[in-house]
Amino acid sequence: MRLLLSLTRLFLGAVLLWSGMAKIRQPYEFLATVYSYELVGPSLGLLIAAVLPWLEIVVGCCLVGGVLTEGSFAAAVLLAVAFTYAVSYAWHRGLAISCGCFGEASGAINSLTIIRSVGVLMLSLLGLAASRVCRGDIAKVANRHGIRAEP
């Protein structure tokens, strides 16, 4: 279980870092992409474009570094849910737009984009579940040896 958790943590962290860095390198293009989804107004779109890449980088760094793992997986789940909703909504509406996932490397939203997004969501959920199981294992071992693991 720990190996699965480590591999999931490293892979998902790398994906989030790559995605966030691509958006930071091209902030105006990412802002245009946020607006092209037609989900939010100008003010909220600007806020999303300013905050989302940095959030992805922070969560990615935490996952790669093994810091606040359970919370980082929970944040990754929330990011993946929001992104899956946005790309699914845009695809359903027939918007011929780039997903904005990885900067210029992103193509137009299609069924593969949806599958990839759901895959990231499933990986995030798997990591969250595995981190909770591993945390429970640590608490059981600590309790067995008379150590209080929970504050």
Secondary structure, 3 states (H helix, E strand, C coil): CHHHHHHHHHHHHHHHHHHHHHHHHCHHHHHHHHHHCCCCCHHHHHHHHHHHHHHHHHHHHHHHHCCCHHHHHHHHHHHHHHHHHHHHHHHHCCCCCECCCCHHHCCECCHHHHHHHHHHHHHHHHHHHHHHHHHHHHHHHHHHCCCCCCC
